[in-house]
Protein backbone atom coordinates (compact mmCIF):
# COMPACT_ATOMS: atom_id res chain seq x y z
CA UNK A 1 0.00 0.00 0.00
CA UNK A 2 2.79 2.37 0.90
CA UNK A 3 4.58 1.39 -2.34
CA UNK A 4 1.51 2.35 -4.37
CA UNK A 5 1.28 5.68 -2.58
CA UNK A 6 4.92 6.33 -3.42
CA UNK A 7 4.15 5.61 -7.06
CA UNK A 8 1.24 8.04 -6.92
CA UNK A 9 3.45 10.68 -5.33
CA UNK A 10 6.17 10.10 -7.93
CA UNK A 11 3.67 10.31 -10.80
CA UNK A 12 2.13 13.46 -9.34
CA UNK A 13 5.56 15.04 -8.90
CA UNK A 14 6.56 14.12 -12.44
CA UNK A 15 3.31 15.60 -13.80
CA UNK A 16 3.90 18.82 -11.87
CA UNK A 17 7.50 18.88 -13.12
CA UNK A 18 6.50 18.57 -16.78
CA UNK A 19 3.70 21.12 -16.29
CA UNK A 20 6.18 23.61 -14.84
CA UNK A 21 8.56 22.96 -17.76
CA UNK A 22 5.64 23.55 -20.16
CA UNK A 23 4.74 26.84 -18.51
CA UNK A 24 8.32 28.11 -18.51
CA UNK A 25 8.77 27.34 -22.21
CA UNK A 26 5.34 28.49 -23.36
CA UNK A 27 5.98 32.27 -23.56
CA UNK A 28 9.00 31.70 -25.80
CA UNK A 29 6.90 29.53 -28.10
CA UNK A 30 4.10 32.10 -28.35
CA UNK A 31 6.15 35.29 -28.68
CA UNK A 32 5.92 37.20 -31.96
CA UNK A 33 8.89 36.40 -34.15
CA UNK A 34 10.30 37.42 -37.49
CA UNK A 35 9.65 34.65 -40.01
CA UNK A 36 6.83 33.07 -38.01
CA UNK A 37 5.35 31.57 -41.19
CA UNK A 38 8.67 30.23 -42.47
CA UNK A 39 7.49 26.62 -42.32
CA UNK A 40 3.69 26.89 -42.36
CA UNK A 41 3.42 29.40 -45.21
CA UNK A 42 6.86 30.17 -46.66
CA UNK A 43 5.57 32.52 -49.36
CA UNK A 44 3.31 34.53 -47.05
CA UNK A 45 5.37 37.72 -46.91
CA UNK A 46 6.12 37.55 -50.64
CA UNK A 47 2.41 37.26 -51.42
CA UNK A 48 1.61 40.27 -49.24
CA UNK A 49 4.39 42.29 -50.83
CA UNK A 50 3.30 41.50 -54.39
CA UNK A 51 -0.31 42.51 -53.83
CA UNK A 52 0.70 45.73 -52.07
CA UNK A 53 3.09 46.56 -54.92
CA UNK A 54 0.26 46.18 -57.44
CA UNK A 55 -2.01 48.43 -55.41
CA UNK A 56 0.73 51.02 -54.83
CA UNK A 57 1.38 51.21 -58.57
CA UNK A 58 -2.26 52.16 -59.06
CA UNK A 59 -2.56 54.50 -56.05
CA UNK A 60 0.43 55.56 -53.97
CA UNK A 61 -1.83 56.97 -51.28
CA UNK A 62 -2.17 53.40 -50.06
CA UNK A 63 0.74 54.06 -47.68
CA UNK A 64 -0.97 56.58 -45.37
CA UNK A 65 -4.18 54.55 -45.62
CA UNK A 66 -2.51 51.42 -44.27
CA UNK A 67 -0.60 53.35 -41.62
CA UNK A 68 -3.89 54.79 -40.40
CA UNK A 69 -5.53 51.36 -40.42
CA UNK A 70 -2.66 49.80 -38.47
CA UNK A 71 -2.66 52.61 -35.88
CA UNK A 72 -6.43 52.60 -35.38
CA UNK A 73 -6.47 48.81 -35.09
CA UNK A 74 -3.70 48.61 -32.49
CA UNK A 75 -5.08 51.41 -30.31
CA UNK A 76 -8.43 49.61 -29.86
CA UNK A 77 -8.28 46.16 -28.21
CA UNK A 78 -4.72 45.72 -29.48
CA UNK A 79 -3.39 44.65 -32.88
CA UNK A 80 -6.04 42.01 -33.56
CA UNK A 81 -7.59 43.11 -36.88
CA UNK A 82 -10.86 43.95 -35.11
CA UNK A 83 -11.03 47.06 -37.29
CA UNK A 84 -11.66 44.85 -40.33
CA UNK A 85 -14.87 43.24 -39.06
CA UNK A 86 -18.12 44.39 -40.66
CA UNK A 87 -21.13 45.49 -38.64
CA UNK A 88 -24.23 43.30 -38.69
CA UNK A 89 -27.82 43.47 -37.49
CA UNK A 90 -26.81 42.84 -33.87
CA UNK A 91 -23.49 44.68 -33.60
CA UNK A 92 -22.01 48.00 -34.66
CA UNK A 93 -18.36 47.14 -35.29
CA UNK A 94 -15.33 49.42 -34.99
CA UNK A 95 -15.70 50.46 -38.63
CA UNK A 96 -18.91 52.29 -37.73
CA UNK A 97 -17.19 54.57 -35.19
CA UNK A 98 -16.67 58.19 -36.22
CA UNK A 99 -12.84 58.20 -36.02
CA UNK A 100 -12.74 55.23 -38.40
CA UNK A 101 -14.93 56.84 -41.04
CA UNK A 102 -11.95 57.69 -43.22
CA UNK A 103 -10.08 54.40 -42.75
CA UNK A 104 -9.84 52.65 -46.12
CA UNK A 105 -8.12 49.91 -48.15
CA UNK A 106 -10.24 47.13 -46.67
CA UNK A 107 -10.55 45.68 -50.17
CA UNK A 108 -6.75 45.43 -50.38
CA UNK A 109 -6.66 43.38 -47.18
CA UNK A 110 -9.42 41.17 -48.63
CA UNK A 111 -7.38 40.62 -51.78
CA UNK A 112 -4.27 39.67 -49.83
CA UNK A 113 -6.24 37.34 -47.58
CA UNK A 114 -7.84 35.61 -50.58
CA UNK A 115 -4.44 34.84 -52.11
CA UNK A 116 -3.06 33.63 -48.79
CA UNK A 117 -6.04 31.34 -48.24
CA UNK A 118 -5.42 29.80 -51.66
CA UNK A 119 -1.78 29.17 -50.79
CA UNK A 120 -2.02 28.36 -47.06
CA UNK A 121 -5.61 27.93 -45.81
CA UNK A 122 -6.37 29.15 -42.26
CA UNK A 123 -2.74 29.94 -41.53
CA UNK A 124 -1.95 33.66 -41.83
CA UNK A 125 -3.90 36.02 -39.60
CA UNK A 126 -5.57 39.20 -40.77
CA UNK A 127 -3.73 41.04 -37.98
CA UNK A 128 -0.39 40.00 -39.46
CA UNK A 129 -1.57 40.99 -42.93
CA UNK A 130 -2.18 44.57 -41.73
CA UNK A 131 1.28 44.77 -40.12
CA UNK A 132 3.09 43.29 -43.13
CA UNK A 133 1.17 45.31 -45.72
CA UNK A 134 1.89 48.52 -43.82
CA UNK A 135 5.62 47.73 -43.76
CA UNK A 136 5.65 47.06 -47.51
CA UNK A 137 3.76 50.27 -48.30
CA UNK A 138 6.18 52.32 -46.19
CA UNK A 139 9.11 50.78 -48.08
CA UNK A 140 7.51 51.53 -51.44
CA UNK A 141 7.22 55.19 -50.39
CA UNK A 142 10.94 55.36 -49.71
CA UNK A 143 10.97 54.32 -46.06
CA UNK A 144 12.92 51.53 -44.41
CA UNK A 145 11.76 47.98 -45.11
CA UNK A 146 11.93 46.89 -41.49
CA UNK A 147 11.46 43.37 -40.13
CA UNK A 148 7.96 42.62 -38.86
CA UNK A 149 7.58 40.04 -36.08
CA UNK A 150 4.53 37.91 -36.84
CA UNK A 151 2.40 35.33 -35.07
CA UNK A 152 -0.60 37.50 -34.14
CA UNK A 153 -4.04 35.97 -34.06
CA UNK A 154 -7.31 37.66 -34.90
CA UNK A 155 -9.74 39.06 -32.36
CA UNK A 156 -13.33 37.91 -32.07
CA UNK A 157 -14.79 41.15 -30.70
CA UNK A 158 -15.29 44.43 -32.57
CA UNK A 159 -17.49 47.18 -31.11
CA UNK A 160 -17.84 50.79 -32.16
CA UNK A 161 -18.26 51.88 -28.54
CA UNK A 162 -14.70 50.68 -27.77
CA UNK A 163 -13.09 53.08 -30.27
CA UNK A 164 -11.15 55.80 -28.46
CA UNK A 165 -8.11 56.96 -30.41
CA UNK A 166 -6.01 60.10 -29.77
CA UNK A 167 -7.56 63.22 -31.28
CA UNK A 168 -5.65 65.41 -33.78
CA UNK A 169 -6.53 68.38 -31.57
CA UNK A 170 -4.86 66.87 -28.50
CA UNK A 171 -2.12 68.73 -26.69
CA UNK A 172 1.24 66.98 -26.41
CA UNK A 173 0.49 66.07 -22.77
CA UNK A 174 -2.89 64.58 -23.71
CA UNK A 175 -1.37 62.61 -26.57
CA UNK A 176 1.48 61.40 -24.37
CA UNK A 177 -1.02 60.04 -21.83
CA UNK A 178 -2.92 58.20 -24.57
CA UNK A 179 0.28 56.65 -25.92
CA UNK A 180 1.60 55.77 -22.46
CA UNK A 181 -1.57 53.75 -21.82
CA UNK A 182 -0.36 51.54 -24.68
CA UNK A 183 3.15 51.34 -23.18
CA UNK A 184 4.54 53.70 -25.82
CA UNK A 185 7.02 56.38 -24.77
CA UNK A 186 7.21 60.03 -25.79
CA UNK A 187 10.06 59.07 -28.16
CA UNK A 188 7.81 56.42 -29.70
CA UNK A 189 5.02 58.97 -30.11
CA UNK A 190 7.23 61.54 -31.83
CA UNK A 191 8.59 58.89 -34.19
CA UNK A 192 5.13 57.49 -34.99
CA UNK A 193 3.72 60.94 -35.72
CA UNK A 194 6.43 61.14 -38.37
CA UNK A 195 4.01 59.03 -40.42
CA UNK A 196 2.31 62.37 -41.13
CA UNK A 197 5.05 62.85 -43.71
CA UNK A 198 2.57 61.15 -46.06
CA UNK A 199 -1.18 61.45 -46.35
CA UNK A 200 -3.84 64.12 -46.02
CA UNK A 201 -6.19 65.59 -43.44
CA UNK A 202 -9.74 66.77 -43.98
CA UNK A 203 -10.27 70.50 -43.45
CA UNK A 204 -12.79 69.77 -40.71
CA UNK A 205 -9.90 68.49 -38.56
CA UNK A 206 -8.03 71.80 -38.59
CA UNK A 207 -10.57 74.41 -39.77
CA UNK A 208 -10.61 76.15 -36.39
CA UNK A 209 -6.89 76.88 -36.73
CA UNK A 210 -7.66 78.94 -39.84
CA UNK A 211 -10.37 81.20 -38.47
CA UNK A 212 -11.25 80.96 -34.80
CA UNK A 213 -8.55 79.06 -32.95
CA UNK A 214 -9.76 77.89 -29.54
CA UNK A 215 -12.42 80.61 -29.46
CA UNK A 216 -9.99 83.52 -29.89
CA UNK A 217 -11.72 84.84 -33.00
CA UNK A 218 -8.45 84.78 -34.94
CA UNK A 219 -6.37 82.10 -36.68
CA UNK A 220 -3.70 80.11 -34.85
CA UNK A 221 -0.79 82.53 -34.59
CA UNK A 222 1.73 79.68 -34.62
CA UNK A 223 0.84 78.80 -38.23
CA UNK A 224 3.08 80.08 -41.02
CA UNK A 225 1.22 82.98 -42.76
CA UNK A 226 1.85 81.55 -46.21
CA UNK A 227 0.46 78.17 -45.20
CA UNK A 228 -2.52 79.86 -43.57
CA UNK A 229 -3.40 81.62 -46.82
CA UNK A 230 -2.94 78.42 -48.81
CA UNK A 231 -5.13 76.36 -46.50
CA UNK A 232 -7.86 78.98 -46.48
CA UNK A 233 -7.91 78.71 -50.26
CA UNK A 234 -8.15 74.92 -50.13
CA UNK A 235 -10.77 74.70 -47.40
CA UNK A 236 -12.90 77.71 -48.37
CA UNK A 237 -15.96 78.68 -46.40
CA UNK A 238 -18.44 76.07 -47.66
CA UNK A 239 -19.72 73.60 -45.10
CA UNK A 240 -21.12 71.30 -47.79
CA UNK A 241 -17.76 69.77 -48.67
CA UNK A 242 -14.76 68.69 -46.66
CA UNK A 243 -11.64 69.00 -48.85
CA UNK A 244 -8.25 67.62 -47.88
CA UNK A 245 -4.77 69.08 -47.56
CA UNK A 246 -1.44 67.27 -47.59
CA UNK A 247 0.07 66.89 -44.12
CA UNK A 248 3.50 67.38 -45.68
CA UNK A 249 3.21 70.22 -48.19
CA UNK A 250 6.57 69.51 -49.85
CA UNK A 251 7.39 65.80 -50.27
CA UNK A 252 3.80 64.64 -49.89
CA UNK A 253 4.30 61.05 -51.07
CA UNK A 254 7.83 60.42 -49.80
CA UNK A 255 8.40 58.70 -46.48
CA UNK A 256 11.11 61.03 -45.19
CA UNK A 257 11.83 63.30 -42.22
CA UNK A 258 10.65 66.51 -43.93
CA UNK A 259 7.60 66.56 -41.64
CA UNK A 260 9.78 67.52 -38.67
CA UNK A 261 11.36 70.41 -40.54
CA UNK A 262 7.91 71.62 -41.58
CA UNK A 263 6.50 71.69 -38.07
CA UNK A 264 9.62 73.47 -36.79
CA UNK A 265 8.84 76.19 -39.32
CA UNK A 266 5.19 76.64 -38.35
CA UNK A 267 3.91 74.47 -41.17
CA UNK A 268 2.12 71.77 -39.20
CA UNK A 269 -1.41 71.11 -40.47
CA UNK A 270 -2.96 69.44 -37.44
CA UNK A 271 -2.84 71.03 -34.01
CA UNK A 272 -0.96 68.07 -32.51
CA UNK A 273 1.66 68.34 -35.27
CA UNK A 274 2.39 71.99 -34.57
CA UNK A 275 2.33 71.61 -30.81
CA UNK A 276 4.81 68.76 -31.07
CA UNK A 277 7.42 71.26 -32.25
CA UNK A 278 6.52 73.92 -29.68
CA UNK A 279 5.89 72.03 -26.47
CA UNK A 280 8.97 71.77 -24.20
CA UNK A 281 8.14 68.09 -23.67
CA UNK A 282 8.78 67.20 -27.30
CA UNK A 283 10.55 70.15 -28.95
CA UNK A 284 14.08 68.73 -28.54
CA UNK A 285 12.99 65.38 -29.95
CA UNK A 286 11.52 67.13 -32.99
CA UNK A 287 14.73 69.12 -33.47
CA UNK A 288 16.77 65.91 -33.35
CA UNK A 289 14.50 64.23 -35.88
CA UNK A 290 14.67 67.24 -38.19
CA UNK A 291 18.48 67.18 -38.04
CA UNK A 292 18.69 63.42 -38.61
CA UNK A 293 19.12 61.66 -41.93
CA UNK A 294 16.21 59.91 -43.57
CA UNK A 295 17.87 56.62 -42.71
CA UNK A 296 18.06 57.54 -39.03
CA UNK A 297 14.42 58.63 -39.04
CA UNK A 298 13.52 55.35 -40.75
CA UNK A 299 15.21 53.36 -38.01
CA UNK A 300 13.49 55.33 -35.26
CA UNK A 301 10.13 54.95 -36.94
CA UNK A 302 10.66 51.23 -37.53
CA UNK A 303 11.51 50.64 -33.86
CA UNK A 304 8.39 52.51 -32.76
CA UNK A 305 5.94 50.88 -35.17
CA UNK A 306 7.21 47.40 -34.39
CA UNK A 307 6.65 48.19 -30.71
CA UNK A 308 3.17 49.51 -31.53
CA UNK A 309 2.48 46.35 -33.51
CA UNK A 310 2.92 44.28 -30.35
CA UNK A 311 0.20 46.04 -28.35
CA UNK A 312 -2.10 43.50 -26.64
CA UNK A 313 -1.56 40.89 -29.35
CA UNK A 314 -3.37 37.58 -29.24
CA UNK A 315 -1.13 34.53 -29.52
CA UNK A 316 -1.18 30.76 -29.18
CA UNK A 317 -4.73 29.50 -28.67
CA UNK A 318 -6.20 32.96 -28.07
CA UNK A 319 -8.32 34.51 -30.79
CA UNK A 320 -8.50 32.76 -34.15
CA UNK A 321 -7.28 32.80 -37.73
CA UNK A 322 -10.18 34.27 -39.70
CA UNK A 323 -10.89 32.81 -43.11
CA UNK A 324 -12.59 36.07 -44.08
CA UNK A 325 -11.10 39.19 -42.47
CA UNK A 326 -14.51 40.88 -42.36
CA UNK A 327 -16.28 38.12 -40.42
CA UNK A 328 -15.58 36.23 -37.20
CA UNK A 329 -15.39 32.48 -37.80
CA UNK A 330 -18.78 30.91 -37.16
CA UNK A 331 -17.87 28.79 -34.15
CA UNK A 332 -16.13 31.67 -32.40
CA UNK A 333 -19.03 33.97 -33.22
CA UNK A 334 -21.43 31.57 -31.52
CA UNK A 335 -19.15 31.26 -28.48
CA UNK A 336 -18.78 35.02 -28.13
CA UNK A 337 -22.50 35.69 -28.47
CA UNK A 338 -23.00 34.39 -24.95
CA UNK A 339 -20.02 36.27 -23.50
CA UNK A 340 -19.86 39.81 -22.16
CA UNK A 341 -16.28 40.42 -23.35
N, C-alpha and C positions, 0 to 999 in steps of 0.2 A: 504494500500500500504506500509506504513511504517512497519506494522506488518510482512508482507511478507519479506521485506528487512532484518528485524531482524532475521527471520528464516533462510534466506540465509546466513547471517553473522554467525549465530550460527552453521549452518551446515558446513560452510567453516572452522570455527575455530575448530570444532570437528574433521574434516578430517585432518587438519594440525596437531592437537594434536596427533591423532592416527598414523599419518605418522612419526612424530618425535619419538614417542614411538617405532615404528617399526625400525627406523634407529638406535636408541640407543641400541636396543636388538639384532640387526642383527649380529654384529661382534662376540658376545658370541655364537650365534647359529652356525656360520660358522667356528669358530676356530677349529684347529685340536685337537683331544682329544683321550685319551687312551680309548679303548673299543667302538670306534665309531660305529662298526657294531654289538654291543651287541644285538640289537633288530631286525635289518634288515637281519643280517647273523651271527647268534650266533656262528657258527662253523668255521667262516672264518679263524681265526688265527690258529686253530687246523689243518685245512686242509693244510694251508701253511706249518706249521711245519712238518707235516707228509711227505709231498712230498719232502721237503728239506732234511729230515732225510734219506729218501730212496736214494736220489742222493748223499748225503755225504758218505753213506756207500759204494757206488760204486766208488766215487772219492772225496777225502777230499780236493782237490784243488778248490772245489766249493766256499770255503770261500773267498779267495782273488779275485776270479772271480766276485762274487757278490759285494764285497766291491768296486771293480773297476767300475762296472756297476753303482752302486749307486752314487759314486763320479762323474763320467763323466755325468750322467744324471742331477744331481743337479746343476752342474757348467755351464750348457748350458740351458738357458730358465727356470731354476728352476726345482724342483723335479716333473716333469710332465710326466715321462715315454716316452718322445719324442725320447729317444735313442732306443726304441724298434721298432719304425716304419720302415718298409721296404721302400727302394727306389722304384720308378716306372718310367715309360717312360717320365714323365714330371717333376720329382723332385728327386734330389740326397739327401737322408735323412742323418741324423747325423751318421748313421752306416757307411756311405761311406767315412767319414772324416778320414784322416790318423791316428790321435791319438786314434780313436776308432777301429782300425784294429785288435787289440788283445782283445777287449772286447768279452766275450763269456757267455755261459749259457742262451742264448735266448730260447732254447728249454725247459729249466727248467721252465722259466716264462710261456711259452705256456702251459706246463703241469699243472701248478698250476691254471692258468686262466681257463682251460678247466674244471677242477674239481669244481672250484668256480661257474662257469656258470651253471653247472649241479645242484648245491645246491641252489644258489641264483642268478638267471639270472640278468644281468645288474645292479649289486649292488656294487661289490668290484672293485676298480680302479686298473689298472696296476701299477700306481705310488705307491699305498699302498703295492702292492704285492712285488715290489722291496725292499721297506723299511723293510717289515716284514721278507722276505726271507733272507735279509742280516743279520738282528738281529739273526735269528735262526741259520744261518751258523756260525756266530761269537761264539754263545753259544756252538755249537757242537765242536768247536775248542778249547774250554776251557775258552772262554771269558765270560763276564757277560751277562746274558739274561735280557737286559734292556727293559723297557716299551717303546713301539713305539706309539706315537700319530698318529691317522689315520683320514681320511676324505679328503684326497687329491683327486683331479679329474685329468683326463688325458688331456694332451695338444693336440691340433689339428694342430700344426705346427712342422715340423722337417726338418731342412735344414743343409746340410753339411757345408755350408759357415758360419754358426753361431758357429761352434765348435771352442772354444778357451780355452783350459784347461792349467793349469800351467805345464811348462816343467820340466822334471827331472833334467835338467841342470841349472835350475834357481838358483840364489843366494838366500839367506834367505830374503833379502830386496825385491827382485822381487816377491818371493813367498808370502811374507807378503802382498804386494800390491794386488796381485790377490785374496787372501783370504779376505782381507778387503773390496774389492768390493762386496763381498757376505755377508758382515756384520759378518765375522768370525774374531776373535781376534788371536793374536800371540799364546796365550795359546791353543786356539782351533786348530790352525794349527799344533802345536807340538804334540798335542794329536792325531789328525787325521793321521799324518804321522806315528804314532805308528802302523798303520795297515800294515806297511811294515815288521812287525814281521812274516807275512805269505806271501807266494807268491814268484814269480820269476820276473826277469827282463831280457830282451833280451840283448845280448852282444852289439848290436848296440847302446844301450842307454848309455853305459858307456865305450865303447872301447877306446875312446880318453884318458881316465884316465890311461889306461894300457900302452900306448906307447908314445903319443904325446899330453900331457895335455895342452890345451889352447895354442897350437903352440909353446911350450917350447922345443919340441924334446925329452922330457923325461917323464916318468910316473908321476902321481900325487904323490908328496912327502908326502902327508898326509895319504896315504893308507898304512896299515900294510904290511910289506914286504912279510910275509907268505901268506896273502890273495892275494897280487899282483901276486905271483908265481902261486897260485892255479887258479886264474881267467884267467891268460894267458894260462894255460893248458886247461881250459874249452873252452875258446873263440877261441884259435888258430889264425891262420893268413889267413884262407880261407874266402873269401867274398861271397862264394856261399851258405853258411848256416848262420843261426843266432841262435846259441845255447842260452840256458838260464842258469842263476845262481840264487840260492836262495838268497833272500834279507836278510834273517836271516840264517847264516851259521850253527847255532847250534840247535835251536829248531824250525825248518823250518815250522812245521805244527801246532805249539802251539801258541795260541793267548795270549802271555805274554809280559812282559816288557823287554825281553832280547835284543830287538832291540836297546834300548837306551844305554845299556852297550856296545854293539858292536860298535856303532858309536863313543862312548867316547874313545874306544880303536883303532880307525883308521880302523874299519872294516865295514864302510858303503860302500854299492855297488854303489848307485847312487850319483851323485855329491851333490844333495840337501840333501841327508841323512847325508853325511859327514860334509857338511858345517853347518848343524843344530847344530852339537856338537861343532863347532869351532867358529862360529860367536858370538860376544858378545851379540847380540840381543836375542839369543835363548839358549846359552850355559848353563846358570843357570837353565833354564826350563828342559833341557835335563838331567842335573845332578840330579835334583829333581825327575824326572821320573825314572831314573836309580836306585835311592835309595829307591823308593817306593815299596810297595808290589804289587803283581799282581792284587789284589783286588782293590787297590787304582788306579792303572793304568786303570783297567776296568771301574771304576766309572768316571774317567776323560774322557776316550774315549767315554763312553756312553753319557755323557753330550754334548760332541762336535758333535757326529754324529746325535744326536736328533736335535740339533740346525741346523746342515747342512741340515737335512731332511725337514726343514721348509722353505728353501730358495724358494722364489717366488712361493709358492704353489697356485694352483687353487682350489677354494672352492665354495660351494653354487651352483649357476647356471653357473659358469664359466667352460669352458672346457666341458668334457663329461666323461661317463663311457664306455670305449671301450668294445665291445664284443669280439674282437680279438685284442690282444695287438700290433700286427704288422700293423694294418690297422685302419685309422681314420674311424669312423662310416660314412656311406654314406651321410646322410643329412649334417653333419658337413663338410665333404669333399667338397660338392657342395657349401656350404656357404663360405668356406675359399678360394675356387678357384677364387672368385671375389674380394678378399681382399688382400691388400699389408700389411701383418702383420709384 
